[in-house]
Amino acid sequence: MSADMAVLLIVVVTALAFDFTNGFHDTANAMAPSIATGALRPRVAVLLSAALNLLGAFLSVAVAATVAKGIVKLSGVGGHDLLVIVFAGLVGGILWNLTTWLFGIPSSSSHALFGGLIGSTIVALGVHGVEWSGVLNKIAIPALLAPLVAALVAAIGTRWVYRITRNVPEAEKARNFRWGQIGSASLISLAHGTNDAQKTMGIIFLALVAHGSIESDDAMPFWVKLTCALAIALGTYFGGWRIIRTLGKGLVEIAPPQGLAADTASATIILTSSHFGLPLSTTQTATGSVLGSGIGRSGAEVRWSVAGRLVAAWLCTLPMAGAAGAICWLIAHAVGGLAGVLIVLAILIGATIFMVMRSRRNPVDTSNVNADWESSEQSAKGDSWQHS
């Protein structure tokens, strides 16, 4: 096997690893409200979400095209150099995903990926190597609008749901909203597969173009669609319980009517963005919807301090992932060739093992994902940021 082929293989495997982290990082977007209200048991929720993520990944490639051709100027670089840029960007995105998962922060996997790519591209090619118009129009502007629009839609929906059902007996209301939540959460999972799995498809497509395996105008290979769909579905099934807990219990105490309104708002916005090829952050959309459901319900408790910390994490995502991507590229470039790529890969593996071991000091799983937010396990040092 040639060195370039080995680097390509490493890039593809790393891309699928990012897709896996995307899956378990973003399971909360679809299923946190349903798990928090008891509409679905935790394991059933992640299994359903994984199946629909798998299906959704095959519905469109519009977002993949945006990622493959809208971030890096392909005319300015190619071959091994482009492969290293893509690899370093992926590692930067994975490191940020794992860090935010460790602390239970529902940050954007999309922005982690884009930040890593932008950071590695800038140090490799300079600021002119980035398609800034694409970053502004298809990443930055949607990132600002999505949580605000989602919060507004969910707040209005929640208020109307409570008004319409004010005379419905509580037992009947709980039963009907349970089925409504299952349907709307399923739609989010389908939309998430349509939107997020394609981002990794776009990255692998970019790597194949760099290697010369395909042309930039070729169709997306089926094997890329299949492997990305399987990777995100597998990650979803593992369940990012730490993030599910934050989104389901930490931001707002969610009742079934709120859960239905939040899920419906998220699904509508995510599906609309996928139709127009916008690589929207499903995390920011879902978090905005949950927050809006709290605003729309009279007397609901909204933990604004937690919301503030989440927004701070969102603002840090692009620069921090970008810095990680830039450092990874500098290391790979300084060593050079396949050896440089292998050293960065070893750093990624070591950091992953460290964070997984660190998470075991204060585990969150199906047994405590719905525990009271102020319960004693949240006072552990590693999760102290979560207190409101």
Phi, psi and omega in degrees: 000131179288163180296319180295321178294322178297318178296317177301315180298318178297319180297316181296315180296319179294322177297318178292327175295319175298318179301320177298313179296325176300319181297307183284336178289326188254005176304325182300328184303320183269320195250350182302314179297319181294323177290318182295324181272352181084009178297327178225142172290148186308311183292323177296320181298313183288329176294315178298316180297319180297317181297319182283329172299318180299313180294316183297332182296341183263000189278336184199160174232017183297317180292322179301321179296322178297316181292317184292328188236002187246004182245309182253137176285103186295335181288345185266352184200159178194182175062216183301322183299317179292323178299319180292321177299313180297316181298313180297321178296320177297316180297318177301317179295318180296316181299320179290320177302315181292322179296313181290326175298318181303321181264008176069030183263120177281073178270174186274118173294325179299312182289330174298316179295311181295321178298315178300316179294317180295318180297314180292327179291319182296315181288334181276318188241349187091173184297337181284352179279353182259139175279084188294329178296320177293320179297317182291308189283328187249356178234302187293310183296313175300327180295325179284321186278323189304308182294327180291314179296317180298317179297318180295312181297317181293322179296315178295316180298318180297315180299318181289322179299314179295324180292317183293325187257018185296335181259004180277133178304145185300319181297316179292322180297315181298318181295315182290321180291332177300312180292325177296319178296319179300317180294315182289323177295323177297322179294322177297317180299318177298315180294323180297317177297321179295323185270307192277323179298330182290337178296320177288325174304317180297322179293315179295321176301316179299318179294320179294323176295317180299321181284341183091010180288329178220170175262157183295339180264002180288161176286158178294122179299144182297321182297330177292315178301314185294311183294322178293320179297317180293320182295315182289326178293318179296317177297321178298319182295327179295332173073118176274076191299327181296320181282324176303318180297315180298313185285327182275330185238334189274328185274311181215143170281109191266128171262160184308316179299322177295318180300318179296315181296317181295314181295320180294319178298315180298313183299317181298314183290319182293317179295322178296316180295321179296322180299323182266006177075023179267121180283070186292149173281110178293331180295311180295323178296311181295320179294318176299321180294316178298317178298316179298325179294330176286322178294324184283345180262121180298127177085000180289147178270118175250122181273092186292332178294321176295317179301319179297321179292324177295317178298319177300319178294321177300316181294332181277343190299306181301308181293322182289315176295324177297318178296319179296316178298320180295316180296319179297320178295317181299320179295311181298320181289322181295319179283317176088149173062203181296326181299319179296319179296319181294324178294316178296321177298320178296322177298316179298314181297316179298316180295322179296313180299317180300313184289325177295316178295321179296324182294336183287349176291331180220073187291145171234125181213197183297338184282335183228010183296333180254015177295157178306140185301325182271015182292167192296331183292341180283350179276358178300146187305318184294339183245018185297337180298338189282346184293140176267000000 
